[in-house]
Amino acid sequence: MTDKADKTRLDALDKRLEKAQVQKEAMSPKPKEKADSAFGQAYRIGMELVIAVVIGGFIGYLLDQWLGTAPWLMILFFFLGVAAGFMNVYKAAQKMGNHPPSEDQN
């Protein structure tokens, strides 16, 4: 007898869960493509470039201090950071060119 009662309760719970899921989906906003503002994109690209250069220079500085090769590794890693930053900027610019304009932008 308890198996049948448990099954009935589980079925009722399942129906309530399905109903709640449908209501949740109906209430939640539809996901749309994330359209960043031009200022946000420019800020992101600029920060990627600056951060790559700073990290490269810092790694070079630490290696110079450790190995006693100042300033050669800092210069090398500075330029590697610049190269990495420009690669990030290039990739971000390619991604921006691949997205069609969204409907709310005119």
PDB file as gemmi writes it, atoms N, CA and C in Angstrom:
CRYST1    1.000    1.000    1.000  90.00  90.00  90.00 P 1                      
ATOM      1  N   MET A   1       0.811  -1.178   0.000  1.00  0.00           N  
ATOM      2  CA  MET A   1       0.000   0.000   0.000  1.00  0.00           C  
ATOM      3  C   MET A   1       0.867   1.260   0.000  1.00  0.00           C  
ATOM      4  N   THR A   2       1.961   1.229   0.714  1.00  0.00           N  
ATOM      5  CA  THR A   2       2.791   2.422   0.789  1.00  0.00           C  
ATOM      6  C   THR A   2       3.495   2.685  -0.532  1.00  0.00           C  
ATOM      7  N   ASP A   3       3.778   1.647  -1.295  1.00  0.00           N  
ATOM      8  CA  ASP A   3       4.423   1.853  -2.594  1.00  0.00           C  
ATOM      9  C   ASP A   3       3.506   2.638  -3.527  1.00  0.00           C  
ATOM     10  N   LYS A   4       2.225   2.303  -3.523  1.00  0.00           N  
ATOM     11  CA  LYS A   4       1.285   3.006  -4.383  1.00  0.00           C  
ATOM     12  C   LYS A   4       1.117   4.456  -3.930  1.00  0.00           C  
ATOM     13  N   ALA A   5       1.068   4.664  -2.629  1.00  0.00           N  
ATOM     14  CA  ALA A   5       0.938   6.022  -2.090  1.00  0.00           C  
ATOM     15  C   ALA A   5       2.192   6.840  -2.405  1.00  0.00           C  
ATOM     16  N   ASP A   6       3.359   6.199  -2.275  1.00  0.00           N  
ATOM     17  CA  ASP A   6       4.613   6.897  -2.605  1.00  0.00           C  
ATOM     18  C   ASP A   6       4.659   7.263  -4.078  1.00  0.00           C  
ATOM     19  N   LYS A   7       4.212   6.334  -4.934  1.00  0.00           N  
ATOM     20  CA  LYS A   7       4.213   6.615  -6.370  1.00  0.00           C  
ATOM     21  C   LYS A   7       3.269   7.760  -6.701  1.00  0.00           C  
ATOM     22  N   THR A   8       2.114   7.790  -6.050  1.00  0.00           N  
ATOM     23  CA  THR A   8       1.158   8.872  -6.280  1.00  0.00           C  
ATOM     24  C   THR A   8       1.749  10.204  -5.838  1.00  0.00           C  
ATOM     25  N   ARG A   9       2.398  10.213  -4.688  1.00  0.00           N  
ATOM     26  CA  ARG A   9       3.017  11.448  -4.198  1.00  0.00           C  
ATOM     27  C   ARG A   9       4.147  11.893  -5.111  1.00  0.00           C  
ATOM     28  N   LEU A  10       4.936  10.944  -5.597  1.00  0.00           N  
ATOM     29  CA  LEU A  10       6.027  11.281  -6.507  1.00  0.00           C  
ATOM     30  C   LEU A  10       5.494  11.829  -7.830  1.00  0.00           C  
ATOM     31  N   ASP A  11       4.426  11.236  -8.333  1.00  0.00           N  
ATOM     32  CA  ASP A  11       3.819  11.741  -9.571  1.00  0.00           C  
ATOM     33  C   ASP A  11       3.297  13.166  -9.390  1.00  0.00           C  
ATOM     34  N   ALA A  12       2.674  13.422  -8.250  1.00  0.00           N  
ATOM     35  CA  ALA A  12       2.161  14.768  -7.970  1.00  0.00           C  
ATOM     36  C   ALA A  12       3.321  15.761  -7.861  1.00  0.00           C  
ATOM     37  N   LEU A  13       4.389  15.346  -7.213  1.00  0.00           N  
ATOM     38  CA  LEU A  13       5.560  16.201  -7.094  1.00  0.00           C  
ATOM     39  C   LEU A  13       6.175  16.470  -8.463  1.00  0.00           C  
ATOM     40  N   ASP A  14       6.229  15.453  -9.291  1.00  0.00           N  
ATOM     41  CA  ASP A  14       6.774  15.606 -10.639  1.00  0.00           C  
ATOM     42  C   ASP A  14       5.947  16.611 -11.447  1.00  0.00           C  
ATOM     43  N   LYS A  15       4.640  16.524 -11.345  1.00  0.00           N  
ATOM     44  CA  LYS A  15       3.764  17.460 -12.063  1.00  0.00           C  
ATOM     45  C   LYS A  15       3.971  18.887 -11.568  1.00  0.00           C  
ATOM     46  N   ARG A  16       4.096  19.049 -10.241  1.00  0.00           N  
ATOM     47  CA  ARG A  16       4.326  20.395  -9.698  1.00  0.00           C  
ATOM     48  C   ARG A  16       5.677  20.949 -10.147  1.00  0.00           C  
ATOM     49  N   LEU A  17       6.685  20.094 -10.185  1.00  0.00           N  
ATOM     50  CA  LEU A  17       8.003  20.535 -10.652  1.00  0.00           C  
ATOM     51  C   LEU A  17       7.969  20.952 -12.116  1.00  0.00           C  
ATOM     52  N   GLU A  18       7.294  20.180 -12.943  1.00  0.00           N  
ATOM     53  CA  GLU A  18       7.166  20.542 -14.364  1.00  0.00           C  
ATOM     54  C   GLU A  18       6.434  21.871 -14.524  1.00  0.00           C  
ATOM     55  N   LYS A  19       5.371  22.065 -13.749  1.00  0.00           N  
ATOM     56  CA  LYS A  19       4.610  23.310 -13.810  1.00  0.00           C  
ATOM     57  C   LYS A  19       5.489  24.488 -13.372  1.00  0.00           C  
ATOM     58  N   ALA A  20       6.262  24.301 -12.310  1.00  0.00           N  
ATOM     59  CA  ALA A  20       7.138  25.366 -11.828  1.00  0.00           C  
ATOM     60  C   ALA A  20       8.219  25.684 -12.861  1.00  0.00           C  
ATOM     61  N   GLN A  21       8.740  24.664 -13.518  1.00  0.00           N  
ATOM     62  CA  GLN A  21       9.768  24.878 -14.546  1.00  0.00           C  
ATOM     63  C   GLN A  21       9.196  25.673 -15.718  1.00  0.00           C  
ATOM     64  N   VAL A  22       7.984  25.336 -16.140  1.00  0.00           N  
ATOM     65  CA  VAL A  22       7.344  26.060 -17.238  1.00  0.00           C  
ATOM     66  C   VAL A  22       7.114  27.510 -16.837  1.00  0.00           C  
ATOM     67  N   GLN A  23       6.650  27.749 -15.610  1.00  0.00           N  
ATOM     68  CA  GLN A  23       6.430  29.117 -15.147  1.00  0.00           C  
ATOM     69  C   GLN A  23       7.749  29.889 -15.079  1.00  0.00           C  
ATOM     70  N   LYS A  24       8.790  29.236 -14.623  1.00  0.00           N  
ATOM     71  CA  LYS A  24      10.097  29.890 -14.529  1.00  0.00           C  
ATOM     72  C   LYS A  24      10.594  30.294 -15.912  1.00  0.00           C  
ATOM     73  N   GLU A  25      10.458  29.401 -16.881  1.00  0.00           N  
ATOM     74  CA  GLU A  25      10.892  29.705 -18.242  1.00  0.00           C  
ATOM     75  C   GLU A  25      10.056  30.834 -18.851  1.00  0.00           C  
ATOM     76  N   ALA A  26       8.774  30.860 -18.518  1.00  0.00           N  
ATOM     77  CA  ALA A  26       7.910  31.902 -19.057  1.00  0.00           C  
ATOM     78  C   ALA A  26       8.245  33.262 -18.445  1.00  0.00           C  
ATOM     79  N   MET A  27       8.638  33.287 -17.189  1.00  0.00           N  
ATOM     80  CA  MET A  27       8.930  34.548 -16.513  1.00  0.00           C  
ATOM     81  C   MET A  27      10.325  35.074 -16.815  1.00  0.00           C  
ATOM     82  N   SER A  28      11.263  34.191 -17.084  1.00  0.00           N  
ATOM     83  CA  SER A  28      12.636  34.641 -17.298  1.00  0.00           C  
ATOM     84  C   SER A  28      12.764  35.307 -18.665  1.00  0.00           C  
ATOM     85  N   PRO A  29      13.568  36.349 -18.735  1.00  0.00           N  
ATOM     86  CA  PRO A  29      13.738  37.024 -20.026  1.00  0.00           C  
ATOM     87  C   PRO A  29      14.468  36.125 -21.005  1.00  0.00           C  
ATOM     88  N   LYS A  30      14.157  36.289 -22.249  1.00  0.00           N  
ATOM     89  CA  LYS A  30      14.786  35.488 -23.284  1.00  0.00           C  
ATOM     90  C   LYS A  30      16.241  35.912 -23.429  1.00  0.00           C  
ATOM     91  N   PRO A  31      17.149  34.945 -23.497  1.00  0.00           N  
ATOM     92  CA  PRO A  31      18.551  35.338 -23.663  1.00  0.00           C  
ATOM     93  C   PRO A  31      18.780  35.924 -25.044  1.00  0.00           C  
ATOM     94  N   LYS A  32      19.432  37.079 -25.068  1.00  0.00           N  
ATOM     95  CA  LYS A  32      19.775  37.652 -26.351  1.00  0.00           C  
ATOM     96  C   LYS A  32      21.277  37.792 -26.419  1.00  0.00           C  
ATOM     97  N   GLU A  33      21.752  38.024 -27.605  1.00  0.00           N  
ATOM     98  CA  GLU A  33      23.180  38.169 -27.772  1.00  0.00           C  
ATOM     99  C   GLU A  33      23.664  39.348 -26.971  1.00  0.00           C  
ATOM    100  N   LYS A  34      24.768  39.157 -26.340  1.00  0.00           N  
ATOM    101  CA  LYS A  34      25.335  40.222 -25.536  1.00  0.00           C  
ATOM    102  C   LYS A  34      25.963  41.240 -26.468  1.00  0.00           C  
ATOM    103  N   ALA A  35      25.394  42.412 -26.501  1.00  0.00           N  
ATOM    104  CA  ALA A  35      25.932  43.473 -27.337  1.00  0.00           C  
ATOM    105  C   ALA A  35      26.603  44.487 -26.430  1.00  0.00           C  
ATOM    106  N   ASP A  36      27.923  44.450 -26.396  1.00  0.00           N  
ATOM    107  CA  ASP A  36      28.662  45.386 -25.570  1.00  0.00           C  
ATOM    108  C   ASP A  36      28.657  46.752 -26.222  1.00  0.00           C  
ATOM    109  N   SER A  37      28.728  47.755 -25.394  1.00  0.00           N  
ATOM    110  CA  SER A  37      28.809  49.109 -25.931  1.00  0.00           C  
ATOM    111  C   SER A  37      30.198  49.312 -26.524  1.00  0.00           C  
ATOM    112  N   ALA A  38      30.314  50.299 -27.382  1.00  0.00           N  
ATOM    113  CA  ALA A  38      31.605  50.584 -28.004  1.00  0.00           C  
ATOM    114  C   ALA A  38      32.628  50.979 -26.946  1.00  0.00           C  
ATOM    115  N   PHE A  39      32.181  51.732 -25.933  1.00  0.00           N  
ATOM    116  CA  PHE A  39      33.094  52.128 -24.865  1.00  0.00           C  
ATOM    117  C   PHE A  39      33.574  50.910 -24.088  1.00  0.00           C  
ATOM    118  N   GLY A  40      32.688  49.981 -23.807  1.00  0.00           N  
ATOM    119  CA  GLY A  40      33.054  48.766 -23.084  1.00  0.00           C  
ATOM    120  C   GLY A  40      34.049  47.924 -23.861  1.00  0.00           C  
ATOM    121  N   GLN A  41      33.835  47.817 -25.148  1.00  0.00           N  
ATOM    122  CA  GLN A  41      34.770  47.052 -25.976  1.00  0.00           C  
ATOM    123  C   GLN A  41      36.124  47.731 -26.032  1.00  0.00           C  
ATOM    124  N   ALA A  42      36.147  49.044 -26.179  1.00  0.00           N  
ATOM    125  CA  ALA A  42      37.412  49.771 -26.228  1.00  0.00           C  
ATOM    126  C   ALA A  42      38.150  49.643 -24.895  1.00  0.00           C  
ATOM    127  N   TYR A  43      37.423  49.737 -23.796  1.00  0.00           N  
ATOM    128  CA  TYR A  43      38.028  49.597 -22.473  1.00  0.00           C  
ATOM    129  C   TYR A  43      38.638  48.206 -22.310  1.00  0.00           C  
ATOM    130  N   ARG A  44      37.915  47.190 -22.717  1.00  0.00           N  
ATOM    131  CA  ARG A  44      38.400  45.812 -22.599  1.00  0.00           C  
ATOM    132  C   ARG A  44      39.663  45.612 -23.421  1.00  0.00           C  
ATOM    133  N   ILE A  45      39.655  46.092 -24.646  1.00  0.00           N  
ATOM    134  CA  ILE A  45      40.812  45.917 -25.519  1.00  0.00           C  
ATOM    135  C   ILE A  45      42.011  46.672 -24.953  1.00  0.00           C  
ATOM    136  N   GLY A  46      41.780  47.890 -24.486  1.00  0.00           N  
ATOM    137  CA  GLY A  46      42.878  48.662 -23.910  1.00  0.00           C  
ATOM    138  C   GLY A  46      43.461  48.001 -22.676  1.00  0.00           C  
ATOM    139  N   MET A  47      42.591  47.484 -21.831  1.00  0.00           N  
ATOM    140  CA  MET A  47      43.073  46.821 -20.613  1.00  0.00           C  
ATOM    141  C   MET A  47      43.832  45.545 -20.943  1.00  0.00           C  
ATOM    142  N   GLU A  48      43.386  44.793 -21.941  1.00  0.00           N  
ATOM    143  CA  GLU A  48      44.112  43.588 -22.328  1.00  0.00           C  
ATOM    144  C   GLU A  48      45.524  43.926 -22.789  1.00  0.00           C  
ATOM    145  N   LEU A  49      45.647  44.997 -23.544  1.00  0.00           N  
ATOM    146  CA  LEU A  49      46.962  45.405 -24.034  1.00  0.00           C  
ATOM    147  C   LEU A  49      47.853  45.840 -22.874  1.00  0.00           C  
ATOM    148  N   VAL A  50      47.342  46.685 -22.001  1.00  0.00           N  
ATOM    149  CA  VAL A  50      48.138  47.186 -20.880  1.00  0.00           C  
ATOM    150  C   VAL A  50      48.535  46.061 -19.942  1.00  0.00           C  
ATOM    151  N   ILE A  51      47.606  45.190 -19.620  1.00  0.00           N  
ATOM    152  CA  ILE A  51      47.886  44.108 -18.678  1.00  0.00           C  
ATOM    153  C   ILE A  51      48.934  43.153 -19.250  1.00  0.00           C  
ATOM    154  N   ALA A  52      48.846  42.846 -20.527  1.00  0.00           N  
ATOM    155  CA  ALA A  52      49.836  41.953 -21.131  1.00  0.00           C  
ATOM    156  C   ALA A  52      51.235  42.560 -21.061  1.00  0.00           C  
ATOM    157  N   VAL A  53      51.355  43.857 -21.320  1.00  0.00           N  
ATOM    158  CA  VAL A  53      52.656  44.526 -21.266  1.00  0.00           C  
ATOM    159  C   VAL A  53      53.181  44.557 -19.832  1.00  0.00           C  
ATOM    160  N   VAL A  54      52.322  44.879 -18.878  1.00  0.00           N  
ATOM    161  CA  VAL A  54      52.743  44.947 -17.475  1.00  0.00           C  
ATOM    162  C   VAL A  54      53.183  43.580 -16.973  1.00  0.00           C  
ATOM    163  N   ILE A  55      52.422  42.558 -17.289  1.00  0.00           N  
ATOM    164  CA  ILE A  55      52.787  41.206 -16.837  1.00  0.00           C  
ATOM    165  C   ILE A  55      54.095  40.768 -17.475  1.00  0.00           C  
ATOM    166  N   GLY A  56      54.260  41.013 -18.764  1.00  0.00           N  
ATOM    167  CA  GLY A  56      55.511  40.653 -19.429  1.00  0.00           C  
ATOM    168  C   GLY A  56      56.701  41.366 -18.813  1.00  0.00           C  
ATOM    169  N   GLY A  57      56.574  42.666 -18.582  1.00  0.00           N  
ATOM    170  CA  GLY A  57      57.661  43.416 -17.961  1.00  0.00           C  
ATOM    171  C   GLY A  57      57.956  42.948 -16.554  1.00  0.00           C  
ATOM    172  N   PHE A  58      56.916  42.637 -15.794  1.00  0.00           N  
ATOM    173  CA  PHE A  58      57.109  42.176 -14.421  1.00  0.00           C  
ATOM    174  C   PHE A  58      57.817  40.825 -14.380  1.00  0.00           C  
ATOM    175  N   ILE A  59      57.423  39.920 -15.257  1.00  0.00           N  
ATOM    176  CA  ILE A  59      58.094  38.616 -15.308  1.00  0.00           C  
ATOM    177  C   ILE A  59      59.558  38.806 -15.674  1.00  0.00           C  
ATOM    178  N   GLY A  60      59.832  39.655 -16.651  1.00  0.00           N  
ATOM    179  CA  GLY A  60      61.215  39.931 -17.028  1.00  0.00           C  
ATOM    180  C   GLY A  60      62.002  40.538 -15.890  1.00  0.00           C  
ATOM    181  N   TYR A  61      61.389  41.469 -15.149  1.00  0.00           N  
ATOM    182  CA  TYR A  61      62.056  42.091 -14.005  1.00  0.00           C  
ATOM    183  C   TYR A  61      62.406  41.042 -12.951  1.00  0.00           C  
ATOM    184  N   LEU A  62      61.442  40.174 -12.632  1.00  0.00           N  
ATOM    185  CA  LEU A  62      61.704  39.136 -11.632  1.00  0.00           C  
ATOM    186  C   LEU A  62      62.820  38.197 -12.082  1.00  0.00           C  
ATOM    187  N   LEU A  63      62.794  37.813 -13.341  1.00  0.00           N  
ATOM    188  CA  LEU A  63      63.857  36.940 -13.843  1.00  0.00           C  
ATOM    189  C   LEU A  63      65.214  37.643 -13.822  1.00  0.00           C  
ATOM    190  N   ASP A  64      65.243  38.932 -14.150  1.00  0.00           N  
ATOM    191  CA  ASP A  64      66.485  39.693 -14.087  1.00  0.00           C  
ATOM    192  C   ASP A  64      67.029  39.735 -12.665  1.00  0.00           C  
ATOM    193  N   GLN A  65      66.154  39.946 -11.698  1.00  0.00           N  
ATOM    194  CA  GLN A  65      66.597  39.987 -10.307  1.00  0.00           C  
ATOM    195  C   GLN A  65      67.131  38.632  -9.855  1.00  0.00           C  
ATOM    196  N   TRP A  66      66.470  37.583 -10.312  1.00  0.00           N  
ATOM    197  CA  TRP A  66      66.855  36.238  -9.896  1.00  0.00           C  
ATOM    198  C   TRP A  66      68.151  35.801 -10.566  1.00  0.00           C  
ATOM    199  N   LEU A  67      68.288  36.081 -11.865  1.00  0.00           N  
ATOM    200  CA  LEU A  67      69.441  35.616 -12.625  1.00  0.00           C  
ATOM    201  C   LEU A  67      70.560  36.651 -12.731  1.00  0.00           C  
ATOM    202  N   GLY A  68      70.308  37.880 -12.333  1.00  0.00           N  
ATOM    203  CA  GLY A  68      71.310  38.929 -12.402  1.00  0.00           C  
ATOM    204  C   GLY A  68      71.638  39.353 -13.823  1.00  0.00           C  
ATOM    205  N   THR A  69      70.643  39.371 -14.688  1.00  0.00           N  
ATOM    206  CA  THR A  69      70.865  39.714 -16.100  1.00  0.00           C  
ATOM    207  C   THR A  69      70.258  41.054 -16.475  1.00  0.00           C  
ATOM    208  N   ALA A  70      70.031  41.918 -15.483  1.00  0.00           N  
ATOM    209  CA  ALA A  70      69.346  43.193 -15.736  1.00  0.00           C  
ATOM    210  C   ALA A  70      70.032  43.970 -16.845  1.00  0.00           C  
ATOM    211  N   PRO A  71      69.323  44.608 -17.694  1.00  0.00           N  
ATOM    212  CA  PRO A  71      67.881  44.739 -17.920  1.00  0.00           C  
ATOM    213  C   PRO A  71      67.406  43.866 -19.076  1.00  0.00           C  
ATOM    214  N   TRP A  72      68.196  42.901 -19.511  1.00  0.00           N  
ATOM    215  CA  TRP A  72      67.935  42.195 -20.772  1.00  0.00           C  
ATOM    216  C   TRP A  72      66.657  41.377 -20.772  1.00  0.00           C  
ATOM    217  N   LEU A  73      66.411  40.627 -19.720  1.00  0.00           N  
ATOM    218  CA  LEU A  73      65.188  39.815 -19.714  1.00  0.00           C  
ATOM    219  C   LEU A  73      63.942  40.688 -19.557  1.00  0.00           C  
ATOM    220  N   MET A  74      64.062  41.798 -18.822  1.00  0.00           N  
ATOM    221  CA  MET A  74      62.917  42.695 -18.706  1.00  0.00           C  
ATOM    222  C   MET A  74      62.578  43.294 -20.069  1.00  0.00           C  
ATOM    223  N   ILE A  75      63.580  43.670 -20.826  1.00  0.00           N  
ATOM    224  CA  ILE A  75      63.340  44.206 -22.164  1.00  0.00           C  
ATOM    225  C   ILE A  75      62.721  43.136 -23.060  1.00  0.00           C  
ATOM    226  N   LEU A  76      63.270  41.929 -23.014  1.00  0.00           N  
ATOM    227  CA  LEU A  76      62.749  40.832 -23.830  1.00  0.00           C  
ATOM    228  C   LEU A  76      61.293  40.534 -23.490  1.00  0.00           C  
ATOM    229  N   PHE A  77      61.003  40.391 -22.204  1.00  0.00           N  
ATOM    230  CA  PHE A  77      59.644  40.049 -21.809  1.00  0.00           C  
ATOM    231  C   PHE A  77      58.684  41.224 -21.986  1.00  0.00           C  
ATOM    232  N   PHE A  78      59.190  42.441 -21.920  1.00  0.00           N  
ATOM    233  CA  PHE A  78      58.356  43.604 -22.228  1.00  0.00           C  
ATOM    234  C   PHE A  78      57.853  43.503 -23.662  1.00  0.00           C  
ATOM    235  N   PHE A  79      58.754  43.208 -24.583  1.00  0.00           N  
ATOM    236  CA  PHE A  79      58.338  43.110 -25.983  1.00  0.00           C  
ATOM    237  C   PHE A  79      57.477  41.865 -26.239  1.00  0.00           C  
ATOM    238  N   LEU A  80      57.733  40.797 -25.496  1.00  0.00           N  
ATOM    239  CA  LEU A  80      56.840  39.634 -25.599  1.00  0.00           C  
ATOM    240  C   LEU A  80      55.440  39.990 -25.089  1.00  0.00           C  
ATOM    241  N   GLY A  81      55.377  40.792 -24.035  1.00  0.00           N  
ATOM    242  CA  GLY A  81      54.085  41.259 -23.529  1.00  0.00           C  
ATOM    243  C   GLY A  81      53.377  42.145 -24.544  1.00  0.00           C  
ATOM    244  N   VAL A  82      54.147  43.007 -25.219  1.00  0.00           N  
ATOM    245  CA  VAL A  82      53.557  43.856 -26.262  1.00  0.00           C  
ATOM    246  C   VAL A  82      52.989  42.982 -27.376  1.00  0.00           C  
ATOM    247  N   ALA A  83      53.757  41.964 -27.784  1.00  0.00           N  
ATOM    248  CA  ALA A  83      53.289  41.064 -28.844  1.00  0.00           C  
ATOM    249  C   ALA A  83      52.021  40.318 -28.403  1.00  0.00           C  
ATOM    250  N   ALA A  84      52.015  39.830 -27.172  1.00  0.00           N  
ATOM    251  CA  ALA A  84      50.831  39.124 -26.666  1.00  0.00           C  
ATOM    252  C   ALA A  84      49.639  40.071 -26.590  1.00  0.00           C  
ATOM    253  N   GLY A  85      49.872  41.307 -26.172  1.00  0.00           N  
ATOM    254  CA  GLY A  85      48.797  42.289 -26.106  1.00  0.00           C  
ATOM    255  C   GLY A  85      48.215  42.583 -27.469  1.00  0.00           C  
ATOM    256  N   PHE A  86      49.079  42.754 -28.469  1.00  0.00           N  
ATOM    257  CA  PHE A  86      48.582  43.011 -29.817  1.00  0.00           C  
ATOM    258  C   PHE A  86      47.838  41.803 -30.386  1.00  0.00           C  
ATOM    259  N   MET A  87      48.288  40.596 -30.036  1.00  0.00           N  
ATOM    260  CA  MET A  87      47.554  39.405 -30.481  1.00  0.00           C  
ATOM    261  C   MET A  87      46.160  39.382 -29.862  1.00  0.00           C  
ATOM    262  N   ASN A  88      46.059  39.747 -28.578  1.00  0.00           N  
ATOM    263  CA  ASN A  88      44.749  39.796 -27.919  1.00  0.00           C  
ATOM    264  C   ASN A  88      43.855  40.845 -28.561  1.00  0.00           C  
ATOM    265  N   VAL A  89      44.431  42.005 -28.882  1.00  0.00           N  
ATOM    266  CA  VAL A  89      43.657  43.061 -29.531  1.00  0.00           C  
ATOM    267  C   VAL A  89      43.173  42.588 -30.898  1.00  0.00           C  
ATOM    268  N   TYR A  90      44.036  41.931 -31.638  1.00  0.00           N  
ATOM    269  CA  TYR A  90      43.676  41.424 -32.971  1.00  0.00           C  
ATOM    270  C   TYR A  90      42.547  40.401 -32.878  1.00  0.00           C  
ATOM    271  N   LYS A  91      42.651  39.477 -31.928  1.00  0.00           N  
ATOM    272  CA  LYS A  91      41.605  38.463 -31.760  1.00  0.00           C  
ATOM    273  C   LYS A  91      40.273  39.101 -31.357  1.00  0.00           C  
ATOM    274  N   ALA A  92      40.333  40.083 -30.459  1.00  0.00           N  
ATOM    275  CA  ALA A  92      39.105  40.758 -30.034  1.00  0.00           C  
ATOM    276  C   ALA A  92      38.481  41.524 -31.195  1.00  0.00           C  
ATOM    277  N   ALA A  93      39.313  42.149 -32.025  1.00  0.00           N  
ATOM    278  CA  ALA A  93      38.790  42.879 -33.186  1.00  0.00           C  
ATOM    279  C   ALA A  93      38.160  41.923 -34.191  1.00  0.00           C  
ATOM    280  N   GLN A  94      38.742  40.749 -34.348  1.00  0.00           N  
ATOM    281  CA  GLN A  94      38.146  39.756 -35.255  1.00  0.00           C  
ATOM    282  C   GLN A  94      36.788  39.303 -34.729  1.00  0.00           C  
ATOM    283  N   LYS A  95      36.676  39.083 -33.432  1.00  0.00           N  
ATOM    284  CA  LYS A  95      35.394  38.660 -32.855  1.00  0.00           C  
ATOM    285  C   LYS A  95      34.335  39.739 -33.029  1.00  0.00           C  
ATOM    286  N   MET A  96      34.735  41.003 -32.877  1.00  0.00           N  
ATOM    287  CA  MET A  96      33.770  42.090 -33.044  1.00  0.00           C  
ATOM    288  C   MET A  96      33.280  42.153 -34.479  1.00  0.00           C  
ATOM    289  N   GLY A  97      34.125  41.845 -35.446  1.00  0.00           N  
ATOM    290  CA  GLY A  97      33.737  41.892 -36.846  1.00  0.00           C  
ATOM    291  C   GLY A  97      32.848  40.743 -37.259  1.00  0.00           C  
ATOM    292  N   ASN A  98      32.844  39.647 -36.491  1.00  0.00           N  
ATOM    293  CA  ASN A  98      32.057  38.468 -36.846  1.00  0.00           C  
ATOM    294  C   ASN A  98      30.622  38.525 -36.357  1.00  0.00           C  
ATOM    295  N   HIS A  99      30.304  39.443 -35.445  1.00  0.00           N  
ATOM    296  CA  HIS A  99      28.951  39.506 -34.894  1.00  0.00           C  
ATOM    297  C   HIS A  99      28.114  40.505 -35.686  1.00  0.00           C  
ATOM    298  N   PRO A 100      26.951  40.071 -36.168  1.00  0.00           N  
ATOM    299  CA  PRO A 100      26.072  41.021 -36.852  1.00  0.00           C  
ATOM    300  C   PRO A 100      25.518  42.011 -35.845  1.00  0.00           C  
ATOM    301  N   PRO A 101      25.151  43.199 -36.288  1.00  0.00           N  
ATOM    302  CA  PRO A 101      24.586  44.164 -35.344  1.00  0.00           C  
ATOM    303  C   PRO A 101      23.291  43.643 -34.743  1.00  0.00           C  
ATOM    304  N   SER A 102      23.081  43.925 -33.483  1.00  0.00           N  
ATOM    305  CA  SER A 102      21.857  43.434 -32.833  1.00  0.00           C  
ATOM    306  C   SER A 102      20.681  44.309 -33.236  1.00  0.00           C  
ATOM    307  N   GLU A 103      19.490  43.829 -32.908  1.00  0.00           N  
ATOM    308  CA  GLU A 103      18.262  44.501 -33.330  1.00  0.00           C  
ATOM    309  C   GLU A 103      18.079  45.847 -32.678  1.00  0.00           C  
ATOM    310  N   ASP A 104      18.557  46.023 -31.431  1.00  0.00           N  
ATOM    311  CA  ASP A 104      18.315  47.279 -30.728  1.00  0.00           C  
ATOM    312  C   ASP A 104      19.314  48.365 -31.094  1.00  0.00           C  
ATOM    313  N   GLN A 105      20.296  48.064 -31.904  1.00  0.00           N  
ATOM    314  CA  GLN A 105      21.249  49.085 -32.352  1.00  0.00           C  
ATOM    315  C   GLN A 105      20.846  49.571 -33.724  1.00  0.00           C  
ATOM    316  N   ASN A 106      20.683  50.857 -33.892  1.00  0.00           N  
ATOM    317  CA  ASN A 106      20.315  51.442 -35.183  1.00  0.00           C  
ATOM    318  C   ASN A 106      21.295  52.484 -35.580  1.00  0.00           C  
TER     319      ASN A 106                                                      
END                                                                             
